[in-house]
């Protein structure tokens, strides 16, 4: 997995939705490469949200299971690539947060 949620300020959502939608396949390919997962392991959601005007207009949150290869440096590469891709596609400021989940307590049913 990664589980990716992309929150876009609703004031900008309609304007950037097509570009962000077009970006999703390439973003997934980048994440699959850097995180060493198959495409079907990824889950994406893009949501409009009500935010404050002094916050980044896009906030991307990635949740993933830890692996030895997912070092801090690797996750910083993932965050930077995600931020840069979303920023280029949208023209907006972007924040990215990555959290590694606890495999002992995480439950997923599909």
C-alpha positions, 0 to 999 in steps of 0.5 A: 500500500500506500493510502493517498489522500489529496485534500484540495481547498474547495475554493480552488478545487474546480479549477485544478481538478482536471489537472490533478486527475490527469496526474494520478496515473503518473503519481501512482507510478512514481509511488510504486517505483519509490515504495516498491509496490504494485499499482493495485496496492495503491489507494487514492482519494481526492477531496475538496475541503474547507481550509484557511487562506494561510494554509497550503491549498493542497495537502497530501497525506500518505499512510503506508506500512513500514519496510526496511527500504523505506528509510527517512531519506526515501520517504523524503524523496517520496514527499518531495516528488509528490509535492513537486508533481502536485504543485506543477500540475495545479500551480498551488502550494502543496504540503505532504505528510507521510505516516508509517502505520503500525503493522500490529494494529492496522486492519484493512478489509477490501 
